[in-house]
Structure formats: C-alpha cells, structure tokens
Amino acid sequence: MTEKNLQRKPYPLGAHIEGDGVRFSFVCRAASCGILLYDKATGKELKKIYFAQEDRIGNIYCKTVRNINPEQITYLFFEEDRLVPDEHARFFPCRAFYGKERSSYDLRAGLHTDEFDWGKDQRPGYPYHEMIGYCMHVRGFTKHASSQVKNRGTFAGIVEKIPYLKEIGVTTIELQPAYEFTEYPTREEWERRLPASASPGVPIGLHERKLNYWGYKRGYYYVPKGGYAASDDPVAEFKHLVKALHENGLELVMQFYFPDSVKRSEIPEILRFWVIEYHVDGFHLMGENLSVELLASDDVLADTKLWYYHFDTEVLYGRNEFPRYPHAAEYNDAWYYCMRSFLKGDGNMLGNVLYQMRHIPEKAGRIHYMSNYFGFTLADMVSYEYKHNEANGEENQDGSDYNCSWNCGEEGPTRRQKVRQLREKQMKNAMCMILLSQSAPLIFMGDEFGNSQKGNNNPYCQNNSITWLDWGGIEKNARIFSFWKMLVKFRKSHPVLRPEREMRLMDYIACGYPDLSYHGQSAWRPKLEGNCRHIGIMFCGKYAKAAHIQADDFLYLAMNMHWESHAMALPRLPKGMKWKKVFTTAGHEVKENGADSNMEYVRNVPPRSIVMYISALEQGTDLEQGTDLEQGTDLEQGAKA
C-alpha cells in the first residue's frame, strides 16, 4: 500500500498498528480535532497532533503516526477543547475499579499487543432444543462473600464457578452487559448536562448521580469491562473465560444494548469483532429498530446465536429454504406473562398455556423464562404481590406494577409454615413449567435455589446484597436446589420433551398415538373452558425415534393450578405397559384411585400441584427404561413440598 493510501484509510475506526506506525481514525464534525498521546507509564502528555483537512474523508479523519512505540503510549482524541475517549478502543490500560468515578482522562486507550493462545478452542454449538440457559450479572454472580471464590465479582470468578454451572446442568451462559461502560457519567458528561445557571466549579458528588449497575447504556463496544476483571488485563481475562467455558462444554452469549444513538451500520462490525477476536457464541440484541434480519443473514454470524424480540424468518430465509443451523431465536415476554398468570391461578389461561408450552417458531429457536434480570426473581414471584423498590430512591415509583405474582397468603418473609410450604411448591411448579416446555428454557442466576432480591423488581442501581447472589441459599433451600437438578436430568434423559420442531398433535408416523395429546377427567377429552385450570399432557416417546433418536417412554404431565383437587385420566398404554409416578411437587398428597371401566387410570391431583408419570412394563421391570437417573435417588422424596 502506498504512503498516500495508508494515510487515507478510514476503516476500521480507532487506533491500529500498521507497518511501522499507528493509524488513527476518528469521526468528528467539529471545526478542529486531533490526537493526544501520553506516556503509558507516567501519564505525561507527549504530543498533541491536529488532524488536517487533507486527513479528512467525509466526517472521518485518519492519520498514521510514526516514531512511537505502541506498547508505551496511550491516547485520547479531542474536539476543540473537549477530550473524547475512543469509542472504538480495543483496550483501556488504566486500571478500572468498579463504582469509582472516572473522567475522560481515565479512559485513555492503548494498543493491546499481547497474543492469546486459544489452543484448539471449539465452540460447543448447542442447537436450541439441547440448550438450557442461565442469565447472570458478572459482578452479582460471585461478589457476595458466600460465593467462596478468590476473585469475587469478576470474569475470573465465573471461571472458578464452572464446576457449579456444570452441576446444575446449564449449557449456555448469558451475560448482562460485559463490554466497557461507565457506571456513572464522567465528570465532563455530567457538567455538560448542568443548566447554564449552575455555578462554575461547584463540586459534583457521587450522591447526585445514580450508579448504573446493569449497564444498559451506550458503551465502549470493543473491549471487555475493566471493572469486571480481577487482573490489569480484562482482554486476556475475558478470553480465558471464554476458553475455559468452551473446554467445559459451555457457551457464552453476550447482551448488547444499542440505543438509537448508535449507528445501525456499525452493529454488524461490532458483533463480528467479538466472534472473531473473543470467540463468543452468541448475542442477545437489545434496543429498538435493529436490522436483525440483516444481522442474521451475515455470513460471519451464520453459526452464532442471535436473540431478539422477533425474527421474520420468511424475509430471512424465504418460504422454501430451511437453515442448516437455525441460529436466530425469539426472546420476548409472551411465555413469561402467560405462565406466571397460570401459576397463580388466573382463569382463561389454559388454551394459551398449552400453545406457549409447545410453540417453537418455524426455522428459528425460542427462549422462554419465568424470571429474568428484570422483575421478580422466582422466589420473590411467590412471596410478593407488590414491588418493594424503596431502596432505589424513587419513592417506589420505578419498576413495573404488572408482576403477575402471588404472595401465597402473606407479603414478604414469613414464619408461617403453611405459607412457606406453599411457596416452595409453587417454585417447584414453576420449575416444571420451565423445564417441561418444548422451547429453550432459561433461568436467572440463583433461581435454582430460590434466591431473593427482597421484593425489588427493578434493582438497576443496586450494587449490594440486593443483587449479589447469596450462595447460602443452596443449603437453606436444599429441597428446591435438588428438585431443579433432578428436573434438568429428567429433561435431558427424555428427548421427547425437547423436539427440534413444534409438535403437531397428530399421529403422523401411524403408531396409534399423536406426538402430543391433551386429556381431562376423561382421556382424550380435555376441557379448555375459562374456569378450567388443570390439564393432562401426554408425550409419545415413539416420535423421538422418528426423529432419528433412540425411542423414548410415554410421559404424562398432570398440571393442576386450581385451588381444589381434580381427577385426571391417564390414557391406555400399549399392551403390557402401565403408568408409574416419577415425581410430584405435592409430596405424598397425591391419592391415586383405581382403573375405571374404560381401562383409563384416573388419578386425583391435589391443588396447585404437578405430577409426572412414565410408562413401564407390567412385570416388575425397571421404572425408567429410557431414563438415566442417579441410582438411589428418591424422586418423590426429592420433590416433596
């Protein structure tokens, strides 16, 4: 490349080593702008370089600076008299301490020259029907002292918890924003927002600004967050996290929030960068009016998970084309609100519940969840009817008032044994709904053992025990924790529960049973009227074999979210087989009746309870011929409320 062409190469933006120099590219509309170079060790300003008109292409100024050592300098851009940190920086050498006020000067960028050894790193590439997701906040996951990790609240802390993540059976980790962002506005940003009448030089205390704990704001999208690093090198630490997760068969999906101020044309470049440079497995895209079909059709992102509110697969693939690897997935609240309402006993929900439990979009995946970083946690959903956001300092006016929650008879913590037992049963019911629905399940960190955020449904500014995961809950709520692990194992043992495509409710392989069927007090005759809150769902395991998987068992899921008991009929099985109970959320409350004249086994399901039955041979064969559960595990005792 000639000297002239090297000088006028605008992309990629930011600073990059090229030949014997460093090329700087900066978008600016001001009358004058340039580069400030600093000594990396001392912070002393070395040189101020102005961009000339001959350096300009459109609104981009680009210049190659020679006779500097990339490893020994940091830099800022400037517009007239204003310092401007590089939004396209790949590295911020200045150590960032979480929650500490930073100025633009603290955001001097550097050039990361160290090579990272990826070895034989391979992305696991789980299809959506094999995925179990786990959403977490990097700091909140291990910051609490009870986490017992060395590097609390950091990327390295997550690495220390990988054995735990494998123990609970998740496959895919979703991180809340983990790219660089400032928890508080910089002093320069804040001063620009002050009214003109404000006195110059008046100190601005941190109490006048609220910490942004979640990070849903415009960020520095090309670098991992320094405040989440235990070391001085967040770049290497984040790469080590990804590599360690992959070595243990776990995926990493990153949330990226793009406000309207971010140019939509730049988003593909950002995502490609994280795939190529950091080997991440996917992105949960957040923000309005994103061109997600364009992103999903990008060839670099073809095997990268992409999550968004909705994808138009007809536009993306055409009517007759099916993707080799369906990587796009819907991520919205449709399942969330429907199943919460059904759990607490609302009427007129059953038809929608059955649709939500089986629905898988054509040519795409779907992520469903009962709780998330927003709203109540799973434990708070059964303990509070009203938000308790007083700690946010907004007089409890922030956060949603529509929680679809029920406190089981008393608001907040209680010593009443009946209320506590009912809450535990409701959490188990919720776990069943999450893991026995056919799309890809996801939970928020700590829900597997009933973690509480004290009724705060919008803890966006809480960097404390409200949002830090209290690991003592594993022992305190041991029955909930054991039940979650048992359910995960049960789901993974039964491929009929996790089909690749939506079940048809038809006998399309002529085996005598449809793939999925619904039942009421009489077999094959479900009642879906507005006041009906109970249903029987049968899965025919023969369809697992039809999908080129080993044949599965017949499964029958009895759900009763009514406050009264209901009899449900179990359909007749093939000759020589009978129904056996596997687990229940109601413990020994279930009282079983005998067979009726139609050879349908009628079972009485207690109030607000779920029971799972499985097919077994009549003559004393193993209870779960298609299931590989731990020997000696008493499933019914593990599910006891």
C-alpha positions in Angstrom: 0.0 0.0 0.0 1.3 3.4 -0.9 2.1 6.1 1.7 -0.8 8.2 0.4 -3.3 5.3 0.6 -2.1 4.4 4.1 -2.7 7.9 5.3 -6.3 7.9 3.9 -7.6 4.5 5.1 -10.5 5.4 7.4 -11.6 1.9 8.5 -11.5 0.3 10.9 -12.1 3.2 13.2 -9.9 3.8 16.3 -6.2 3.1 16.5 -4.4 0.2 14.8 -0.8 -0.8 14.3 0.0 -0.7 10.6 3.6 -1.1 9.3 6.0 1.0 11.3 3.3 3.3 12.6 -0.1 3.6 14.3 -3.1 4.7 12.2 -5.7 6.7 14.0 -9.3 7.1 12.6 -11.8 9.4 14.3 -15.3 10.6 13.4 -15.7 14.3 14.0 -17.9 17.2 12.9 -16.1 19.9 14.9 -14.0 22.7 13.4 -10.8 21.3 14.8 -9.8 17.9 16.2 -6.8 15.6 16.8 -4.9 13.1 18.9 -3.3 13.4 22.3 -0.5 11.0 23.0 0.5 10.1 26.6 3.3 8.1 28.2 1.7 4.9 29.4 3.8 4.6 32.5 3.7 8.1 33.8 0.5 9.5 32.2 2.5 12.5 31.0 1.3 14.1 27.8 3.8 13.5 25.0 2.3 15.1 21.9 -0.7 16.9 20.6 -1.4 16.2 16.9 -4.0 18.1 14.9 -5.9 16.5 12.0 -5.6 18.5 8.8 -8.2 18.9 6.1 -6.1 16.6 3.9 -6.7 13.8 6.5 -10.4 14.1 6.1 -12.7 11.7 4.2 -16.3 12.7 4.8 -16.6 13.1 8.5 -13.7 10.7 9.2 -10.2 12.0 9.9 -7.4 9.4 9.6 -3.6 9.8 10.1 -0.7 7.5 10.5 1.7 8.5 13.3 5.3 7.1 13.2 8.2 7.1 15.6 6.1 5.9 18.5 6.2 2.7 20.5 2.7 1.2 20.6 3.4 -0.6 23.8 4.4 2.6 25.6 1.7 5.1 24.7 -1.9 5.8 25.4 -4.2 8.2 23.6 -7.3 10.4 23.6 -9.0 12.2 20.7 -10.0 15.9 21.1 -12.6 18.1 19.6 -11.7 21.7 20.0 -11.2 21.9 23.8 -13.0 18.7 24.7 -11.4 15.4 25.5 -13.0 12.4 23.7 -12.3 8.8 24.7 -12.1 6.5 21.7 -15.5 4.7 21.3 -13.7 2.1 19.2 -10.8 1.4 21.6 -9.7 -2.2 22.0 -8.0 -1.7 25.3 -8.0 0.7 28.3 -4.7 0.2 30.2 -5.7 2.4 33.1 -7.0 0.0 35.8 -10.7 0.4 36.3 -12.2 -0.1 39.8 -15.9 -0.8 39.8 -18.1 2.1 41.1 -15.2 4.6 41.1 -15.8 8.0 39.4 -13.9 8.3 36.1 -13.0 11.3 33.9 -12.3 11.2 30.2 -8.6 11.3 31.2 -9.1 7.9 32.9 -10.4 6.5 29.7 -7.1 6.9 27.7 -6.9 4.0 25.3 -4.0 1.8 24.4 -2.9 -0.8 21.9 -3.1 -4.4 23.1 -0.1 -6.2 21.6 -0.1 -9.5 23.6 -1.0 -12.7 21.7 -3.5 -15.1 23.3 -3.1 -18.8 22.9 -6.6 -20.2 22.0 -5.2 -23.7 21.6 -7.8 -26.0 20.0 -10.7 -23.9 21.2 -14.1 -25.0 19.7 -17.5 -23.5 20.3 -20.0 -26.2 21.6 -22.7 -25.1 19.1 -25.7 -26.4 21.0 -28.9 -26.5 18.9 -31.8 -24.7 20.7 -33.6 -28.0 21.6 -30.5 -29.0 23.6 -30.0 -25.7 25.3 -30.6 -24.7 29.0 -29.8 -21.0 29.5 -28.5 -19.2 32.6 -28.6 -15.4 32.7 -26.2 -13.7 35.1 -24.6 -10.4 36.1 -20.8 -10.8 36.1 -20.4 -8.8 39.4 -23.6 -10.1 41.1 -22.8 -13.7 40.4 -19.8 -14.0 42.7 -19.4 -10.7 44.6 -21.1 -11.9 47.8 -18.6 -13.4 50.3 -20.7 -16.6 50.4 -19.5 -17.4 46.8 -16.2 -18.5 48.4 -14.2 -17.7 45.2 -10.9 -15.9 45.2 -11.7 -13.3 42.5 -15.1 -12.1 43.6 -17.3 -10.2 41.1 -15.1 -10.8 38.1 -14.7 -12.8 34.9 -12.1 -14.9 36.7 -14.7 -15.5 39.5 -17.1 -17.1 36.9 -14.2 -19.4 35.8 -14.0 -20.6 39.5 -17.7 -21.4 39.4 -17.6 -23.5 36.2 -17.9 -26.8 38.2 -21.1 -25.4 39.8 -22.5 -24.4 36.4 -22.0 -27.9 35.1 -23.6 -29.4 38.3 -26.8 -27.5 37.7 -26.9 -28.7 34.1 -27.0 -25.4 32.2 -25.4 -25.3 28.7 -25.4 -21.6 27.8 -24.4 -18.6 29.9 -26.0 -15.2 29.1 -24.1 -12.2 30.4 -25.7 -8.9 31.1 -23.6 -6.1 29.5 -19.9 -7.1 29.9 -18.4 -4.6 27.5 -16.9 -1.4 28.9 -19.4 1.2 30.2 -19.1 3.9 32.9 -21.2 3.2 36.0 -21.5 6.9 36.5 -21.4 9.6 33.8 -17.9 11.1 33.5 -17.5 14.5 35.1 -17.3 16.1 31.7 -20.6 14.4 30.6 -22.3 15.5 33.8 -21.1 19.1 33.6 -22.5 19.3 30.0 -25.9 18.4 31.4 -25.9 21.1 34.1 -28.1 24.1 33.5 -26.4 27.3 32.4 -27.3 28.9 35.7 -25.2 26.5 37.7 -22.2 28.0 39.4 -18.9 27.1 37.7 -16.6 24.8 39.6 -19.2 23.6 42.0 -18.1 20.0 43.1 -20.4 17.2 41.9 -20.7 14.4 44.4 -21.5 10.8 43.5 -24.6 11.1 45.6 -26.0 13.4 43.0 -25.7 10.6 40.4 -27.1 7.1 40.5 -24.9 4.1 39.8 -25.8 2.2 36.6 -25.4 -1.4 37.9 -27.0 -3.2 34.9 -25.1 -1.2 32.2 -27.9 -0.7 29.7 -26.5 2.4 28.1 -24.2 3.3 25.2 -20.8 1.7 25.9 -17.4 1.1 24.5 -18.4 -1.9 22.5 -15.0 -3.3 21.5 -13.5 -4.0 24.9 -14.5 -6.1 28.0 -15.4 -4.2 31.1 -12.3 -3.4 33.1 -14.3 -3.2 36.4 -15.2 -6.9 35.9 -11.6 -8.0 35.7 -9.5 -9.3 38.6 -6.3 -8.5 36.7 -4.9 -5.5 34.9 -5.7 -7.1 31.6 -9.5 -7.5 31.0 -8.8 -8.5 27.4 -6.8 -11.6 28.3 -9.1 -12.4 31.3 -12.2 -12.4 29.2 -10.6 -14.6 26.6 -9.6 -17.0 29.3 -13.2 -17.1 30.5 -14.5 -18.0 27.0 -11.8 -20.6 26.5 -12.5 -22.2 29.9 -16.2 -22.3 29.3 -15.7 -24.0 25.9 -13.3 -26.5 27.4 -16.1 -27.5 29.8 -18.8 -27.7 27.1 -20.5 -24.3 28.0 -21.4 -21.5 25.7 -21.3 -17.7 26.2 -23.9 -15.3 24.9 -23.4 -11.6 25.5 -26.1 -9.0 25.9 -25.6 -5.9 23.7 -27.7 -2.9 24.2 -27.8 -0.4 21.3 -29.7 2.9 21.9 -30.8 4.9 19.0 -27.6 7.0 19.1 -25.6 4.0 17.9 -25.3 3.9 14.1 -27.1 0.7 12.9 -24.5 0.3 10.2 -21.8 -0.3 12.8 -23.5 -3.1 14.7 -22.5 -5.9 12.3 -18.9 -4.8 12.7 -19.2 -4.9 16.5 -20.6 -8.4 16.5 -18.2 -9.8 14.0 -15.3 -8.4 16.1 -16.5 -10.3 19.2 -16.9 -13.5 17.3 -13.5 -13.3 15.6 -11.5 -11.8 18.5 -13.2 -13.3 21.5 -14.8 -16.5 20.1 -18.2 -15.7 21.8 -21.1 -18.0 20.9 -23.9 -15.5 20.5 -25.6 -12.2 21.2 -28.8 -11.1 22.9 -29.6 -7.9 20.9 -31.4 -5.2 22.8 -32.7 -1.9 21.5 -35.4 -0.7 19.1 -35.4 -0.8 15.3 -32.4 -3.1 14.9 -32.0 -4.7 11.5 -31.9 -8.2 12.9 -32.8 -10.0 9.7 -29.7 -8.3 8.1 -27.6 -9.4 11.1 -28.9 -12.9 10.9 -28.1 -13.2 7.2 -24.5 -12.1 7.8 -22.1 -14.9 6.7 -19.7 -14.4 9.6 -22.6 -14.8 12.1 -24.1 -17.8 10.3 -23.4 -20.2 13.3 -23.6 -17.6 16.0 -26.7 -17.5 18.3 -28.7 -14.3 17.8 -31.6 -13.5 20.2 -34.1 -10.7 19.7 -37.8 -9.9 20.3 -38.8 -11.3 16.9 -37.3 -12.5 13.6 -39.2 -12.5 10.3 -38.0 -15.9 9.0 -39.8 -15.5 5.7 -37.7 -12.5 5.0 -34.6 -14.1 6.4 -34.8 -17.5 4.6 -37.7 -17.4 2.1 -40.6 -19.7 2.1 -38.9 -22.9 1.0 -35.5 -22.5 2.5 -34.5 -24.1 5.8 -31.3 -23.0 7.6 -28.6 -25.5 8.1 -28.1 -24.2 11.7 -31.1 -22.2 13.0 -29.2 -19.6 14.9 -31.9 -16.9 15.4 -34.2 -17.2 18.3 -37.1 -15.2 19.7 -36.6 -13.7 23.1 -39.7 -12.0 24.4 -42.1 -12.0 27.4 -45.0 -13.9 25.8 -44.3 -17.1 27.7 -43.3 -15.2 30.8 -46.6 -13.4 31.5 -48.8 -16.3 30.3 -47.2 -18.9 32.6 -46.9 -16.6 35.6 -50.6 -15.9 35.4 -51.4 -19.6 35.1 -49.2 -20.4 38.1 -51.0 -18.1 40.4 -54.4 -19.5 39.3 -55.8 -16.9 36.9 -58.7 -18.1 34.7 -59.0 -18.1 30.9 -55.3 -19.1 30.5 -55.3 -22.8 29.7 -55.5 -22.5 25.9 -52.7 -20.0 25.7 -50.7 -22.0 28.2 -50.8 -25.1 26.0 -49.7 -23.1 23.0 -46.9 -21.4 24.8 -45.6 -24.7 26.2 -45.3 -26.4 22.8 -44.6 -23.4 20.5 -41.3 -23.4 18.5 -41.1 -20.8 15.7 -40.6 -22.2 12.2 -37.0 -22.0 11.1 -35.9 -20.4 14.4 -35.5 -21.1 18.1 -37.3 -19.6 21.1 -36.0 -18.7 24.6 -38.6 -18.9 27.4 -38.2 -17.9 31.0 -40.3 -17.4 34.2 -37.9 -14.7 35.6 -35.0 -12.6 34.4 -32.8 -9.7 35.4 -35.9 -7.5 35.4 -39.0 -8.2 37.5 -39.2 -10.5 40.5 -36.9 -13.5 40.9 -38.6 -16.9 41.1 -38.6 -16.8 44.9 -40.0 -13.2 45.0 -42.7 -14.1 42.5 -44.3 -16.4 45.1 -43.5 -14.1 48.1 -44.6 -10.6 46.9 -47.6 -9.2 45.2 -46.3 -5.6 45.2 -42.9 -4.2 44.2 -40.6 -3.0 47.0 -38.2 -0.7 45.3 -37.8 1.8 48.1 -34.0 1.3 48.1 -33.8 2.7 44.6 -34.5 6.2 45.9 -37.5 6.9 43.7 -40.3 6.5 46.3 -41.2 3.1 44.8 -42.3 4.7 41.6 -39.9 2.9 39.3 -40.3 -0.6 38.0 -43.3 -2.4 36.6 -46.6 -2.6 38.6 -47.6 -5.7 36.5 -45.8 -8.6 38.1 -48.3 -11.5 37.7 -47.2 -12.6 41.1 -48.9 -14.0 44.2 -47.5 -14.0 47.7 -49.2 -17.2 48.8 -51.1 -15.5 51.6 -48.6 -13.1 53.2 -46.4 -10.4 51.8 -42.7 -10.9 52.1 -40.8 -13.0 54.7 -42.9 -15.2 56.9 -42.6 -17.8 59.7 -46.0 -19.4 58.8 -45.2 -23.0 57.9 -48.2 -23.4 55.5 -47.2 -20.3 53.5 -43.6 -21.4 53.3 -44.6 -24.9 52.1 -47.0 -23.4 49.5 -44.2 -21.1 48.2 -41.8 -24.0 47.9 -44.4 -26.0 46.0 -45.1 -23.0 43.7 -41.4 -22.6 42.9 -41.3 -26.3 42.0 -44.4 -25.9 39.9 -42.7 -23.0 38.1 -39.5 -25.1 37.5 -41.6 -27.9 36.0 -43.2 -25.4 33.6 -39.8 -24.0 32.6 -38.1 -27.4 32.0 -41.1 -29.3 30.6 -41.9 -26.8 27.9 -40.6 -27.6 24.5 -38.6 -24.5 23.5 -35.3 -23.5 25.1 -35.5 -22.8 28.9 -33.6 -20.0 30.6 -33.4 -19.0 34.3 -31.9 -16.1 36.1 -28.9 -16.7 38.4 -29.9 -18.1 41.8 -33.4 -19.2 40.8 -32.3 -22.8 41.0 -32.1 -22.4 44.8 -34.7 -19.7 45.5 -32.6 -16.5 45.7 -34.5 -13.4 46.7 -33.9 -9.7 45.8 -36.1 -8.6 48.7 -39.1 -7.7 46.5 -37.1 -5.3 44.4 -38.3 -5.8 40.8 -36.0 -3.1 39.2 -32.6 -3.2 41.0 -30.8 -1.4 38.2 -28.8 0.8 40.7 -28.2 -1.7 43.5 -24.6 -2.8 43.8 -25.1 -4.6 47.2 -26.7 -7.6 48.8 -29.9 -7.0 47.0 -28.4 -8.0 43.7 -25.4 -10.1 44.9 -26.2 -13.8 44.8 -26.3 -15.2 48.3 -24.9 -18.7 48.0 -26.1 -19.7 51.4 -29.4 -20.3 49.8 -28.1 -23.6 48.4 -28.1 -25.1 51.9 -31.1 -23.1 53.1 -33.3 -24.2 50.2 -31.8 -27.6 49.6 -35.0 -29.2 48.5 -35.6 -26.6 45.8 -32.0 -27.0 44.6 -32.2 -30.8 44.5 -35.5 -30.6 42.7 -34.0 -28.3 40.0 -31.1 -30.7 39.4 -33.5 -33.7 39.2 -35.7 -31.9 36.6 -32.7 -30.9 34.4 -31.6 -34.5 34.4 -35.1 -35.7 33.6 -35.4 -33.3 30.7 -32.0 -34.4 29.3 -32.9 -38.0 29.7 -36.1 -37.7 27.6 -35.7 -36.4 24.0 -39.4 -36.4 23.5 -39.5 -33.3 25.8 -37.2 -31.4 23.6 -38.2 -31.7 19.9 -36.4 -29.8 17.2 -39.7 -28.5 15.8 -43.1 -27.8 17.2 -45.2 -30.9 17.9 -48.1 -31.3 15.5 -50.8 -33.0 17.8 -51.1 -35.7 15.1 -50.2 -39.3 14.6 -48.1 -38.7 11.6 -46.0 -41.9 11.9 -49.1 -44.1 12.2 -48.1 -45.5 15.6 -51.5 -45.3 17.2 -50.7 -42.1 19.2 -50.2 -38.5 18.3 -46.9 -36.9 19.3 -48.6 -34.7 21.9 -52.1 -35.0 23.2 -54.3 -33.4 25.9 -56.6 -35.0 28.4 -59.1 -34.2 31.2 -61.2 -36.1 33.6 -61.7 -38.4 30.6 -58.9 -39.4 28.4 -58.7 -37.6 25.0 -61.3 -35.2 26.2 -59.6 -32.0 27.6 -61.7 -29.2 28.9 -60.4 -25.7 28.0 -63.2 -23.6 29.4 -62.3 -20.3 31.1 -62.7 -21.7 34.6 -60.5 -24.8 33.9 -57.1 -24.7 35.5 -56.0 -28.3 35.1 -54.8 -30.5 32.2 -53.1 -33.7 31.3 -50.4 -33.7 28.7 -49.1 -37.0 27.1 -45.9 -37.2 25.2 -45.5 -40.3 22.9 -41.8 -41.4 23.0 -42.1 -43.2 19.7 -41.7 -39.8 18.0 -38.2 -39.4 19.4 -37.2 -42.5 17.4 -38.9 -41.0 14.4 -36.6 -38.0 14.7 -33.6 -40.4 14.5 -33.1 -40.6 18.2 -33.5 -43.6 20.5 -37.1 -44.3 21.3 -38.3 -42.7 24.5 -41.0 -43.5 27.0 -44.6 -42.4 27.2 -44.8 -39.4 29.6 -47.9 -37.9 31.1 -47.7 -34.5 32.8 -50.7 -33.7 35.1 -50.9 -30.0 35.9 -53.5 -28.6 38.4 -53.1 -24.9 39.2 -56.6 -24.8 40.7 -57.1 -24.4 44.5 -59.1 -27.6 44.5 -58.2 -31.2 43.7 -59.1 -32.6 40.3 -59.3 -36.2 38.9 -57.4 -36.7 35.7 -57.5 -39.7 33.4 -54.3 -41.3 32.0 -54.8 -42.8 28.5 -54.5 -46.5 27.9 -50.9 -47.6 27.1 -49.8 -50.3 24.6 -50.4 -53.8 25.8 -48.1 -54.9 28.7 -47.4 -51.4 29.9 -48.7 -49.3 32.8 -48.3 -45.9 34.3 -45.9 -45.2 37.1 -45.4 -42.0 39.0 -42.0 -40.4 38.7 -42.2 -37.2 40.7 -44.6 -34.7 42.1 -44.5 -31.2 43.5 -47.1 -32.3 46.1 -45.1 -34.9 48.0 -47.4 -37.6 49.4 -50.6 -35.5 49.0 -51.4 -37.5 45.8 -54.0 -40.1 46.4 -54.4 -42.5 43.5 -57.7 -44.2 42.6 -58.1 -47.5 40.7 -58.8 -48.1 37.0 -62.2 -47.3 35.5 -64.3 -49.4 33.1 -62.5 -47.9 30.1 -59.1 -49.1 31.4 -58.1 -45.4 31.9 -56.3 -44.9 35.1 -57.8 -42.0 37.0 -55.6 -40.0 39.3 -56.6 -37.3 41.8 -54.2 -34.4 41.5 -54.0 -32.1 44.6 -54.5 -28.3 44.5 -51.7 -26.3 42.9 -49.6 -29.4 42.0 -47.9 -31.1 39.1 -47.3 -34.9 38.8 -45.2 -36.7 36.2 -46.0 -40.3 35.1 -43.9 -42.6 32.9 -44.7 -45.8 31.1 -43.3 -49.0 32.5 -43.6 -52.7 31.7 -46.2 -54.6 33.7 -44.0 -57.3 35.2 -41.6 -55.6 37.6 -39.2 -54.1 35.1 -37.1 -51.1 35.8 -39.2 -48.0 36.4 -37.5 -45.8 33.9 -36.3 -47.9 30.9 -35.5 -44.8 28.9 -34.2 -42.7 31.8 -30.7 -42.5 33.3 -31.2 -41.0 36.8 -28.8 -41.4 39.6 -29.1 -44.7 41.5 -30.7 -44.4 44.8 -32.4 -41.1 44.1 -35.8 -41.0 45.7 -37.5 -38.7 43.2 -40.8 -38.5 45.1 -38.9 -37.5 48.3 -36.8 -35.0 46.3 -39.9 -33.4 45.1 -41.7 -33.4 48.4 -43.1 -29.9 49.3 
